[in-house]
Amino acid sequence: MNSIIHIENIRKSYFMGKNELQVLKGVSLDIQKNEYVALMGPSGSGKSTLMNILGALDTPTAGKYILNGHDVSRMEDNALADVRNQEIGFVFQQFNLLPRLTALENVALPLVYAGVSKKIRTQKAEHVMEMVNLTERMDHKPNELSGGQCQRVAIARALVNDPSLILADEPTGNLDTKTSYEIMDIFGDIQSRGNTVVLVTHEEDIANHAHRVIRLRDGVIESDVRKAVKADS
């Protein structure tokens, strides 16, 4: 079995005093390596909670989560942080770039935390910036870049650690339609190079770029549809 993500009967509840709010009510799911998946659902469906659990940003109340062979559901915080840094690249709606750093320095930041030497950091950061077509903007700071360019910097930063999984939470939420499609093309390129991409979106046209669409409603999977992917002629 080639699953990068295996979740089994995942439940997540929040307690407000004695009241239990069940957000996820027993979600089971496998995502294979090199899949391109969109998670959809109305507000309150549990998709953001599921995304946080997949990203090891939150732990389930019950159930099992195996990420690339690691049993994430049983890990302590320090081990979870290591898994996040090594296995997962995050892309958020708010680009979360540091304003005083150049684009290149922002991209290299995860490698600083990983203790990688400056020479290797720079080489790897330059390489992923080339992948997202930003070679000419490496020395620019975020306020000198357009929204689409900032999101490409954020994508390059997510790629720089060579993660096994890219998680994108509403990655086009702050962008116009044309720029959104350009960003989605980049995610398509990333997936075609062998990465697994999972994105949360509420926009149908953005979800249509993915090869599989999983819809949540009221804390359970409502539908899970794989599209036929055309082979290159």
Backbone as CSV, one residue per row, in Angstrom:
resi,resn,N_x,N_y,N_z,CA_x,CA_y,CA_z,C_x,C_y,C_z
1,MET,0.841,-1.196,0.000,0.000,0.000,0.000,0.876,1.246,0.000
2,ASN,0.477,2.223,-0.853,1.344,3.383,-1.062,0.756,4.643,-0.434
3,SER,0.030,4.500,0.675,-0.608,5.654,1.312,0.437,6.529,1.985
4,ILE,0.324,7.833,1.744,1.132,8.766,2.539,0.329,9.183,3.767
5,ILE,-1.009,9.202,3.619,-1.909,9.532,4.726,-2.881,8.378,4.917
6,HIS,-2.949,7.887,6.142,-3.959,6.871,6.493,-4.612,7.323,7.793
7,ILE,-5.879,7.684,7.723,-6.596,8.044,8.946,-7.772,7.096,9.122
8,GLU,-7.987,6.737,10.372,-8.947,5.685,10.702,-9.837,6.158,11.844
9,ASN,-11.114,6.370,11.539,-12.110,6.719,12.555,-11.677,7.917,13.414
10,ILE,-11.192,8.964,12.729,-10.730,10.161,13.443,-11.924,10.945,13.986
11,ARG,-11.843,11.222,15.272,-12.860,12.049,15.924,-12.177,13.242,16.590
12,LYS,-12.869,14.368,16.578,-12.353,15.547,17.273,-13.505,16.262,17.937
13,SER,-13.381,16.425,19.245,-14.393,17.138,20.020,-13.747,18.285,20.786
14,TYR,-14.500,19.332,20.972,-14.087,20.443,21.830,-15.097,20.522,22.969
15,PHE,-14.598,20.822,24.141,-15.485,20.876,25.310,-15.622,22.317,25.801
16,MET,-16.857,22.746,25.969,-17.138,24.057,26.532,-17.882,23.817,27.826
17,GLY,-17.130,23.842,28.913,-17.712,23.418,30.181,-18.018,21.931,30.095
18,LYS,-19.266,21.572,30.310,-19.658,20.155,30.221,-20.222,19.801,28.846
19,ASN,-20.327,20.797,27.996,-20.903,20.554,26.676,-19.828,20.094,25.687
20,GLU,-20.096,19.017,24.980,-19.163,18.493,23.991,-19.625,18.900,22.593
21,LEU,-18.716,19.545,21.845,-18.995,19.882,20.451,-18.208,18.918,19.567
22,GLN,-18.895,18.032,18.884,-18.240,17.067,17.998,-18.038,17.698,16.626
23,VAL,-16.773,17.880,16.249,-16.467,18.507,14.956,-16.211,17.453,13.892
24,LEU,-15.422,16.430,14.234,-15.210,15.287,13.339,-15.809,14.050,14.001
25,LYS,-16.593,13.298,13.248,-17.394,12.222,13.849,-17.046,10.851,13.277
26,GLY,-15.770,10.584,13.122,-15.370,9.273,12.636,-14.993,9.296,11.169
27,VAL,-13.920,10.004,10.844,-13.475,10.142,9.448,-12.367,9.127,9.167
28,SER,-12.543,8.342,8.115,-11.518,7.399,7.666,-11.161,7.727,6.219
29,LEU,-9.853,7.669,5.919,-9.409,8.186,4.627,-8.000,7.701,4.326
30,ASP,-7.741,7.373,3.064,-6.376,7.114,2.598,-6.064,8.054,1.453
31,ILE,-4.901,8.680,1.500,-4.408,9.489,0.381,-3.088,8.884,-0.063
32,GLN,-2.992,8.585,-1.343,-1.800,7.930,-1.879,-0.711,8.953,-2.184
33,LYS,0.527,8.482,-2.239,1.632,9.343,-2.653,1.351,9.876,-4.054
34,ASN,1.652,11.157,-4.250,1.526,11.834,-5.543,0.072,12.094,-5.941
35,GLU,-0.852,12.033,-4.981,-2.231,12.440,-5.285,-2.363,13.963,-5.159
36,TYR,-3.408,14.493,-5.805,-3.720,15.918,-5.779,-5.178,16.016,-5.335
37,VAL,-5.377,16.392,-4.062,-6.681,16.260,-3.413,-7.182,17.626,-2.943
38,ALA,-8.471,17.881,-3.185,-9.118,19.070,-2.623,-10.090,18.632,-1.530
39,LEU,-10.021,19.305,-0.388,-10.989,19.110,0.703,-11.983,20.264,0.655
40,MET,-13.268,19.913,0.557,-14.293,20.946,0.472,-15.356,20.712,1.533
41,GLY,-16.176,21.726,1.734,-17.284,21.589,2.668,-17.719,22.959,3.141
42,PRO,-18.984,23.086,3.534,-19.465,24.371,4.039,-18.804,24.726,5.363
43,SER,-18.972,25.966,5.766,-18.461,26.401,7.064,-19.050,25.512,8.158
44,GLY,-18.186,25.027,9.050,-18.650,24.146,10.119,-18.658,22.673,9.756
45,SER,-18.194,22.341,8.547,-18.215,20.935,8.106,-17.109,20.111,8.745
46,GLY,-16.056,20.792,9.247,-14.929,20.083,9.848,-13.691,20.049,8.968
47,LYS,-13.746,20.705,7.798,-12.604,20.601,6.877,-11.344,21.278,7.423
48,SER,-11.505,22.407,8.094,-10.317,23.078,8.656,-9.735,22.276,9.824
49,THR,-10.618,21.683,10.628,-10.157,20.831,11.735,-9.400,19.623,11.190
50,LEU,-9.951,19.009,10.132,-9.269,17.869,9.516,-7.920,18.289,8.948
51,MET,-7.871,19.467,8.319,-6.615,19.977,7.768,-5.577,20.161,8.878
52,ASN,-6.007,20.694,10.011,-5.086,20.906,11.131,-4.554,19.580,11.681
53,ILE,-5.404,18.560,11.689,-4.953,17.240,12.146,-3.987,16.640,11.123
54,LEU,-4.314,16.745,9.830,-3.411,16.239,8.787,-2.053,16.929,8.852
55,GLY,-2.064,18.213,9.229,-0.825,18.985,9.302,-0.097,18.854,10.627
56,ALA,-0.584,17.980,11.510,0.005,17.775,12.837,0.028,19.077,13.642
57,LEU,-0.927,19.961,13.350,-1.087,21.194,14.125,-2.058,20.972,15.281
58,ASP,-2.825,19.875,15.185,-3.799,19.529,16.223,-3.839,18.007,16.315
59,THR,-4.267,17.483,17.441,-4.327,16.033,17.616,-5.788,15.602,17.732
60,PRO,-6.117,14.415,17.220,-7.502,13.948,17.300,-7.881,13.531,18.723
61,THR,-9.163,13.607,19.034,-9.672,13.110,20.307,-9.619,11.586,20.337
62,ALA,-9.871,10.974,19.189,-9.816,9.515,19.064,-9.510,9.172,17.618
63,GLY,-9.027,7.938,17.412,-8.727,7.481,16.062,-7.232,7.413,15.804
64,LYS,-6.876,6.951,14.630,-5.473,6.732,14.264,-5.110,7.569,13.040
65,TYR,-3.907,8.158,13.065,-3.391,8.910,11.914,-1.949,8.481,11.651
66,ILE,-1.729,7.861,10.502,-0.384,7.465,10.071,0.022,8.373,8.923
67,LEU,1.108,9.112,9.084,1.644,9.991,8.038,3.001,9.457,7.597
68,ASN,3.050,8.963,6.377,4.310,8.483,5.800,5.028,7.507,6.742
69,GLY,4.234,6.612,7.359,4.813,5.592,8.237,4.917,5.990,9.695
70,HIS,4.657,7.265,10.035,4.726,7.737,11.426,3.323,7.745,12.037
71,ASP,3.163,7.163,13.213,1.882,7.202,13.911,1.756,8.540,14.640
72,VAL,1.228,9.515,13.916,1.177,10.895,14.409,0.195,11.037,15.568
73,SER,-0.852,10.211,15.574,-1.904,10.365,16.585,-1.415,10.084,18.001
74,ARG,-0.259,9.440,18.136,0.241,9.104,19.476,1.473,9.922,19.886
75,MET,1.812,10.928,19.101,3.065,11.663,19.358,2.888,12.785,20.373
76,GLU,3.972,13.049,21.091,4.033,14.228,21.965,4.374,15.461,21.110
77,ASP,4.268,16.644,21.728,4.424,17.892,20.971,5.770,18.008,20.256
78,ASN,6.863,17.634,20.920,8.181,17.785,20.297,8.318,16.913,19.059
79,ALA,7.833,15.677,19.159,7.884,14.762,18.018,6.993,15.266,16.882
80,LEU,5.839,15.822,17.254,4.946,16.392,16.246,5.622,17.539,15.496
81,ALA,6.344,18.377,16.240,7.051,19.499,15.611,8.091,18.993,14.616
82,ASP,8.787,17.924,14.975,9.781,17.348,14.056,9.117,16.839,12.781
83,VAL,7.984,16.156,12.936,7.260,15.638,11.764,6.799,16.786,10.875
84,ARG,6.267,17.844,11.505,5.830,19.014,10.725,6.980,19.580,9.909
85,ASN,8.140,19.722,10.536,9.280,20.339,9.864,9.839,19.464,8.745
86,GLN,9.808,18.153,8.939,10.456,17.248,7.987,9.528,16.745,6.890
87,GLU,8.259,16.578,7.218,7.349,15.883,6.294,6.367,16.797,5.569
88,ILE,6.103,17.990,6.136,4.980,18.790,5.642,5.430,20.193,5.252
89,GLY,4.965,20.632,4.088,5.129,22.026,3.678,3.769,22.700,3.701
90,PHE,3.663,23.834,4.411,2.377,24.526,4.564,2.303,25.766,3.675
91,VAL,1.125,25.969,3.080,0.839,27.207,2.353,-0.499,27.723,2.886
92,PHE,-0.513,28.994,3.330,-1.713,29.558,3.953,-2.294,30.686,3.096
93,GLN,-3.545,31.022,3.387,-4.200,32.129,2.681,-3.479,33.451,2.960
94,GLN,-3.174,33.684,4.244,-2.339,34.841,4.599,-0.894,34.362,4.422
95,PHE,-0.142,34.996,3.611,1.127,34.426,3.137,2.137,34.148,4.252
96,ASN,1.972,34.877,5.386,2.828,34.650,6.564,4.311,34.833,6.245
97,LEU,4.628,35.863,5.457,6.033,36.175,5.169,6.524,37.205,6.174
98,LEU,7.813,37.138,6.493,8.401,38.125,7.411,8.785,39.368,6.604
99,PRO,8.226,40.547,6.962,8.364,41.733,6.112,9.789,42.258,5.970
100,ARG,10.640,42.001,6.971,12.006,42.557,6.906,12.967,41.690,6.116
101,LEU,12.551,40.468,5.786,13.422,39.549,5.053,13.116,39.615,3.559
102,THR,14.141,39.370,2.763,13.922,39.275,1.318,13.143,37.997,1.010
103,ALA,12.670,37.899,-0.229,11.962,36.688,-0.660,12.845,35.461,-0.452
104,LEU,14.110,35.561,-0.844,15.026,34.428,-0.711,15.205,34.043,0.766
105,GLU,15.356,35.036,1.632,15.534,34.758,3.065,14.276,34.129,3.672
106,ASN,13.095,34.583,3.217,11.846,33.974,3.676,11.771,32.509,3.280
107,VAL,12.169,32.227,2.038,12.123,30.846,1.538,13.083,29.950,2.317
108,ALA,14.244,30.494,2.668,15.288,29.700,3.338,15.007,29.483,4.824
109,LEU,14.028,30.197,5.380,13.800,30.184,6.830,13.641,28.784,7.439
110,PRO,12.852,27.873,6.836,12.740,26.537,7.443,14.080,25.818,7.553
111,LEU,14.994,26.117,6.638,16.318,25.474,6.669,17.186,26.049,7.780
112,VAL,16.920,27.310,8.147,17.618,27.906,9.297,17.245,27.119,10.550
113,TYR,15.916,26.877,10.712,15.442,26.127,11.880,15.956,24.688,11.872
114,ALA,16.209,24.166,10.671,16.687,22.780,10.561,18.200,22.677,10.739
115,GLY,18.875,23.844,10.897,20.320,23.833,11.142,21.163,23.601,9.897
116,VAL,20.623,23.924,8.724,21.358,23.722,7.465,22.320,24.895,7.250
117,SER,23.491,24.623,6.709,24.502,25.672,6.512,24.008,26.731,5.525
118,LYS,24.557,27.935,5.629,24.077,29.049,4.803,24.253,28.761,3.315
119,LYS,25.354,28.144,2.952,25.621,27.859,1.537,24.545,26.927,0.962
120,ILE,24.248,25.843,1.688,23.241,24.879,1.222,21.858,25.516,1.251
121,ARG,21.584,26.313,2.299,20.287,27.025,2.382,20.056,27.859,1.138
122,THR,21.065,28.629,0.786,20.926,29.536,-0.360,20.722,28.753,-1.650
123,GLN,21.481,27.687,-1.821,21.350,26.873,-3.041,19.937,26.289,-3.158
124,LYS,19.441,25.724,-2.048,18.121,25.093,-2.085,17.026,26.138,-2.283
125,ALA,17.171,27.279,-1.614,16.161,28.338,-1.741,16.129,28.876,-3.169
126,GLU,17.295,29.066,-3.761,17.347,29.542,-5.156,16.694,28.530,-6.098
127,HIS,16.923,27.256,-5.830,16.372,26.205,-6.692,14.840,26.221,-6.667
128,VAL,14.236,26.306,-5.462,12.770,26.278,-5.409,12.169,27.589,-5.906
129,MET,12.894,28.696,-5.777,12.386,29.957,-6.331,12.371,29.902,-7.853
130,GLU,13.324,29.196,-8.407,13.329,28.969,-9.859,12.098,28.134,-10.255
131,MET,11.754,27.145,-9.428,10.598,26.287,-9.714,9.295,27.088,-9.771
132,VAL,9.193,28.165,-8.985,7.958,28.963,-8.978,8.117,30.262,-9.791
133,ASN,9.141,30.287,-10.653,9.352,31.411,-11.583,9.538,32.761,-10.886
134,LEU,10.382,32.769,-9.844,10.622,34.030,-9.120,12.104,34.377,-9.046
135,THR,12.878,33.848,-9.962,14.330,34.082,-9.922,14.672,35.568,-9.874
136,GLU,13.888,36.377,-10.580,14.210,37.816,-10.662,13.689,38.616,-9.463
137,ARG,13.053,37.953,-8.527,12.483,38.677,-7.369,13.111,38.240,-6.048
138,MET,14.229,37.529,-6.103,14.811,36.967,-4.881,15.185,38.022,-3.838
139,ASP,15.639,39.173,-4.292,16.124,40.201,-3.359,15.038,41.190,-2.955
140,HIS,13.817,40.982,-3.431,12.718,41.880,-3.088,12.100,41.484,-1.750
141,LYS,11.644,42.485,-1.024,10.924,42.228,0.225,9.422,42.091,-0.080
142,PRO,8.663,41.478,0.843,7.244,41.222,0.564,6.461,42.444,0.105
143,ASN,6.752,43.624,0.668,5.971,44.807,0.271,6.315,45.293,-1.133
144,GLU,7.327,44.685,-1.742,7.702,45.029,-3.125,7.168,43.983,-4.113
145,LEU,6.360,43.058,-3.616,5.837,41.974,-4.449,4.316,42.048,-4.524
146,SER,3.753,41.544,-5.616,2.296,41.446,-5.731,1.798,40.298,-4.862
147,GLY,0.475,40.210,-4.685,-0.098,39.121,-3.898,0.256,37.761,-4.465
148,GLY,0.180,37.636,-5.791,0.519,36.367,-6.423,1.977,35.994,-6.228
149,GLN,2.858,37.003,-6.299,4.287,36.744,-6.072,4.546,36.351,-4.619
150,CYS,3.846,36.997,-3.689,3.992,36.625,-2.268,3.558,35.176,-2.047
151,GLN,2.470,34.766,-2.696,2.017,33.385,-2.524,3.015,32.413,-3.156
152,ARG,3.651,32.816,-4.249,4.675,31.947,-4.847,5.889,31.825,-3.922
153,VAL,6.235,32.902,-3.242,7.310,32.828,-2.238,6.910,31.836,-1.146
154,ALA,5.650,31.916,-0.705,5.167,31.013,0.346,5.198,29.556,-0.129
155,ILE,4.876,29.328,-1.395,4.921,27.968,-1.944,6.369,27.474,-1.994
156,ALA,7.273,28.341,-2.430,8.694,27.961,-2.470,9.196,27.619,-1.068
157,ARG,8.771,28.404,-0.070,9.163,28.126,1.318,8.630,26.761,1.767
158,ALA,7.414,26.416,1.323,6.835,25.120,1.677,7.606,23.966,1.036
159,LEU,8.234,24.235,-0.113,8.940,23.184,-0.862,10.392,22.999,-0.435
160,VAL,10.946,23.996,0.255,12.402,24.038,0.414,12.952,22.880,1.253
161,ASN,12.136,22.337,2.150,12.573,21.212,2.986,12.382,19.861,2.306
162,ASP,11.941,19.902,1.049,11.649,18.681,0.302,10.659,17.804,1.069
163,PRO,9.486,18.356,1.433,8.529,17.605,2.250,7.846,16.513,1.433
164,SER,7.267,15.540,2.119,6.534,14.493,1.419,5.090,14.905,1.159
165,LEU,4.631,15.992,1.803,3.243,16.428,1.677,3.171,17.949,1.673
166,ILE,2.429,18.508,0.703,2.144,19.943,0.689,0.693,20.138,1.100
167,LEU,0.468,20.921,2.165,-0.886,21.250,2.630,-1.144,22.724,2.367
168,ALA,-2.216,23.027,1.654,-2.523,24.413,1.309,-3.928,24.747,1.801
169,ASP,-4.031,25.758,2.649,-5.307,26.146,3.247,-5.820,27.416,2.569
170,GLU,-6.852,27.281,1.734,-7.405,28.408,0.966,-6.279,29.226,0.318
171,PRO,-5.400,28.590,-0.481,-4.198,29.283,-0.963,-4.478,30.408,-1.942
172,THR,-5.696,30.457,-2.497,-6.015,31.526,-3.457,-7.038,32.500,-2.887
173,GLY,-7.324,32.394,-1.592,-8.385,33.194,-0.983,-8.193,34.691,-1.091
174,ASN,-6.941,35.159,-1.170,-6.679,36.599,-1.235,-6.294,37.074,-2.629
175,LEU,-6.518,36.232,-3.646,-6.003,36.534,-4.985,-7.142,36.677,-5.992
176,ASP,-6.883,37.484,-7.044,-7.888,37.589,-8.109,-7.908,36.306,-8.941
177,THR,-8.895,36.195,-9.826,-9.126,34.943,-10.555,-7.920,34.543,-11.399
178,LYS,-7.380,35.481,-12.160,-6.249,35.154,-13.049,-5.049,34.664,-12.234
179,THR,-4.735,35.383,-11.152,-3.601,35.001,-10.303,-3.870,33.664,-9.622
180,SER,-5.134,33.443,-9.221,-5.504,32.167,-8.582,-5.190,31.000,-9.510
181,TYR,-5.550,31.143,-10.778,-5.310,30.050,-11.727,-3.805,29.839,-11.944
182,GLU,-3.043,30.932,-11.936,-1.584,30.799,-12.068,-1.008,30.019,-10.880
183,ILE,-1.508,30.320,-9.676,-1.054,29.606,-8.474,-1.447,28.131,-8.561
184,MET,-2.665,27.856,-9.041,-3.102,26.467,-9.159,-2.260,25.705,-10.185
185,ASP,-1.833,26.398,-11.233,-0.931,25.757,-12.210,0.376,25.345,-11.542
186,ILE,0.852,26.181,-10.621,2.088,25.855,-9.899,1.882,24.614,-9.034
187,PHE,0.739,24.529,-8.347,0.458,23.320,-7.562,0.392,22.091,-8.467
188,GLY,-0.170,22.264,-9.669,-0.203,21.162,-10.623,1.199,20.714,-11.016
189,ASP,2.090,21.695,-11.211,3.496,21.370,-11.539,4.161,20.623,-10.391
190,ILE,3.889,21.088,-9.167,4.478,20.453,-7.976,4.039,18.992,-7.901
191,GLN,2.739,18.766,-8.113,2.218,17.396,-8.059,2.814,16.540,-9.182
192,SER,2.967,17.122,-10.360,3.496,16.345,-11.491,4.963,15.974,-11.278
193,ARG,5.657,16.704,-10.380,7.052,16.365,-10.064,7.139,15.275,-8.998
194,GLY,5.990,14.849,-8.464,6.016,13.730,-7.518,5.553,14.058,-6.115
195,ASN,5.213,15.327,-5.852,4.726,15.679,-4.511,3.257,15.316,-4.345
196,THR,2.850,15.119,-3.106,1.434,14.964,-2.765,0.912,16.334,-2.345
197,VAL,-0.211,16.745,-2.923,-0.785,18.059,-2.624,-2.205,17.878,-2.097
198,VAL,-2.479,18.465,-0.920,-3.827,18.484,-0.357,-4.190,19.939,-0.087
199,LEU,-5.302,20.399,-0.670,-5.684,21.792,-0.434,-7.109,21.873,0.065
200,VAL,-7.331,22.832,0.952,-8.680,23.153,1.433,-9.168,24.359,0.652
201,THR,-10.362,24.257,0.095,-10.929,25.403,-0.612,-12.448,25.340,-0.514
202,HIS,-13.105,26.488,-0.633,-14.566,26.488,-0.723,-15.000,26.861,-2.135
203,GLU,-14.017,27.037,-3.037,-14.318,27.468,-4.402,-14.285,26.272,-5.359
204,GLU,-15.408,26.045,-6.042,-15.518,24.894,-6.948,-14.479,24.952,-8.071
205,ASP,-14.261,26.149,-8.636,-13.337,26.236,-9.775,-11.899,25.941,-9.352
206,ILE,-11.568,26.245,-8.099,-10.228,25.905,-7.593,-10.136,24.405,-7.340
207,ALA,-11.180,23.828,-6.748,-11.187,22.385,-6.488,-11.096,21.584,-7.777
208,ASN,-11.601,22.135,-8.878,-11.579,21.425,-10.156,-10.172,21.165,-10.672
209,HIS,-9.186,21.893,-10.151,-7.795,21.640,-10.551,-7.276,20.333,-9.955
210,ALA,-7.860,19.917,-8.847,-7.403,18.695,-8.175,-7.914,17.465,-8.919
211,HIS,-7.296,16.313,-8.630,-7.686,15.057,-9.279,-8.673,14.261,-8.428
212,ARG,-8.882,14.718,-7.203,-9.802,14.022,-6.297,-10.413,15.070,-5.382
213,VAL,-11.729,15.027,-5.218,-12.417,16.014,-4.383,-13.164,15.276,-3.265
214,ILE,-12.791,15.596,-2.020,-13.424,14.998,-0.839,-14.274,16.079,-0.183
215,ARG,-15.575,15.813,-0.046,-16.478,16.792,0.551,-16.886,16.340,1.948
216,LEU,-16.761,17.254,2.902,-17.201,16.988,4.265,-18.485,17.747,4.558
217,ARG,-19.302,17.153,5.393,-20.496,17.843,5.893,-20.798,17.305,7.279
218,ASP,-20.992,18.208,8.228,-21.349,17.824,9.601,-20.384,16.799,10.191
219,GLY,-19.091,16.955,9.878,-18.075,16.139,10.542,-17.851,14.765,9.957
220,VAL,-18.482,14.464,8.814,-18.253,13.174,8.146,-17.998,13.414,6.661
221,ILE,-17.412,12.412,5.995,-17.184,12.525,4.557,-18.508,12.277,3.838
222,GLU,-18.934,13.273,3.068,-20.191,13.177,2.320,-19.962,12.512,0.961
223,SER,-18.843,12.850,0.313,-18.520,12.224,-0.967,-17.015,12.267,-1.186
224,ASP,-16.533,11.354,-2.022,-15.099,11.224,-2.301,-14.984,10.785,-3.755
225,VAL,-14.663,11.736,-4.642,-14.720,11.479,-6.077,-13.337,11.684,-6.704
226,ARG,-12.877,10.646,-7.392,-11.643,10.752,-8.177,-12.006,11.047,-9.621
227,LYS,-11.298,12.009,-10.206,-11.533,12.324,-11.613,-10.587,11.493,-12.471
228,ALA,-11.027,11.192,-13.678,-10.130,10.543,-14.638,-9.112,11.585,-15.094
229,VAL,-7.833,11.263,-14.925,-6.760,12.197,-15.322,-6.296,11.825,-16.708
230,LYS,-6.325,12.802,-17.605,-5.912,12.521,-18.986,-4.412,12.280,-19.049
231,ALA,-4.035,11.225,-19.750,-2.606,10.951,-19.959,-2.090,11.891,-21.048
232,ASP,-0.824,12.293,-20.917,-0.226,13.132,-21.950,-0.136,12.347,-23.250
233,SER,-0.505,13.000,-24.342,-0.450,12.289,-25.622,0.952,12.348,-26.185
